[in-house]
Amino acid sequence: MKPSYWVSIAASVSIIVAIFYLFTLDTTIRTGNSEREIVSLPDGSVVHMNVASSLSFSDKNWNENRTLELDGEGFFEVNEGSKFTVKTSNGDISVLGTSFNVRSRRTSFEVSCYSGKVEIFKPYYKQQLLPGQAVRFEKNDIVKSESELTEKMPFWKKGIIKLENAPFARVLEELSYVFDIEVEYDESLNDLVYTGSFNDNDLKTALSLVCEPLKVNYQFESSSKTLKIQGLKD
C-alpha cells in the first residue's frame, strides 16, 4: 500500500480527534477588562484568571483528560495526577502537578515555573522549565530566558503589573485590559521599549510611571475612558 495512503489516514484521524476534542469543551469561563476570576477545576486544581482572558475545558470528561484551552493569562496550581495540559494559540504546556503562570496574547507567549516541572511544546521547539525558570517569546522568537524567579507567584496576583523590555504596544495593551480603557496611539511609537511597574488600582499614577520615563505626551479623557498618546515630548 502506498505511503501516501497512510499519511492520508493519519491526517484524517488527527482531524477527527481535533473536532471531537473541540466539541467536548463544555465549560468556558471568561473575564473582561479589569476583571479577574478564580476557577476551581473538577480535580481540585485552581486557575487564577487574569484580566481579559478565557478558559475552556471539559467538565464531564475531566478525570479522563485534564486538558484545557487558555487565551490570555492564568496562574495554575495543579494537583498531582495524570498529565495536565494547557493549550494556547502560541504553544502547549504539560505538567503532572505544579504551579506555573502562562501568558498567551496575540503573538506574545510567556511561561514561568514556580514549583514542580513544566514542559513547553511549540512547533520545532521543546523545553523543560524547573522552579524559578521562565521563558518569553515574541513572534515565536525567544526574547528572554531567565532562572531567577524569586517570587512564589506572578506579580499581577499581588496587584502589580511588572514589565521588562516590553514593546510599547504591549504596555498599552496591559493598561487597556487592567483599567478597562480605550487607547489611541501612533504606531510610529512601536519602537519604544518599557521596563518598570505600576499598581493596578491607580490609573493616574500608572500613566505617569509609564509615560514620563518614555517622554511621551498623553491625554486621558475620563468621559469616554480614552487614553490618547500624542507623541514624544520635544
Disulfide bonds with the S-S distance in Angstrom:
none
